[in-house]
Amino acid sequence: FDAFLGGTSLGETIDKFILHLCKEEKISTVCVLDSWVNYWTRFGAECDQRFLSDYICVMDEMAQREMIKEGFPNDRIVVTGNPYFDSFIDGININKEEAGRILFISQPLKQAKAISATNLPYDEYVVLEDFIDVFNKLTSEKNKKVVIRLHPREKNGKFDELMKINNFFYDNIKDIEDSISHSDLIVGMNSMALVQAAVAGKIVISYQPHLLGGDA
């Protein structure tokens, strides 16, 4: 092939392996960014350019400025936008809400910490434990239903020990837009799905305990 087009992932992933091979074979490489966080950890250690692609397509000028400030080569960054955001909320319908359905958006942050991909002062277990504690203290209504949606990288059943209470379930709706549509409250940490839900007009809570400085 003449060129490699990929996304960006945390850790030792297959895209990094392929990109390294492409560099050895002098094959052009392009990576597409989809979020405004963890710029260097998507490619490897900070300021380690071994796994940088020839070109990095970013969402906007803000991402470009932040990456240059962190030491990315200016000539590799191209502001292209991201087609996903063009139809960001098309699949969300606020008229499908089920009264009392609370959607918790999980993320594999503990796993990311283990590979030194993030230094956040919380993880999904801390946040979910706090959420369960507050939920049990504040609500006595029987019609509340908490649905936990796992990230694609998370293992099924990872929260089984924390979910031994009534009205907590794993999300069985395939599309996240449809799941957001059916929920009247969305809770999470720093997932892009929270932004997606908020832009669509949903009530959203981002809970990031012990975080100091800028939002992650």
C-alpha positions, 0 to 999 in steps of 0.5 A: 500500500502507498499510505497508512490512515489510522486513529490514535489509541492509548497504549501499545496498540496495533496502529502503533506497530503498523505505523512503525513498520510504515516508517521503516518502509518509507510509507506515508502515514496520517493519523486522525485525532478526535478529542482534545486530551492526552495528545502525547499519550496517544502516540507514546511517551511525551516528546517521543516522535518515534510513533508520530505520523507524517501528518496529524489531522486535528479537529480545530485551531485550539487542538493545533495550538495546544499540541504545538505548545506541548512540543508537536512539530507544527509542520505535521499538524493539519486542521481538517475538522472531524466528520463525526461532529458534523452529525454529532447529535443526529441520532439523539431524540429527546422525545424518547426519554424514559422517566427515571432512567439514569445513564452512567457512561463508564471509561477504562481510566484505571487501565489507562493509569496502569499504562501511564497514559493518564495521571487523573486523580480518579478512575471509573471505580472511584466515581461509580462508588461515589455515585452509588453512595449519593444515589442511595442517600438522595433517592427513595423513589422506586421508579429510578433506574440506573443503566451503566454503559461500558466503554468498548475496551471494558470487560463485561461484568467489571462492575458486578461487585458494585452493582449488587443493589436494586435498579442498577443494570448494564446497558443493553441498547446497541447504539449510544445515541439511542441509549442517550435518547432514552435517558433523562439524566446522563452522568459520567467523567470526561467522555465525549459522549457527555458533550454529545448528550449536552449539545443535544439538550440533555441534562448532563453531570460530569463528575471528576473528583479531586481534579485540580487545574483545567478540565481533563 
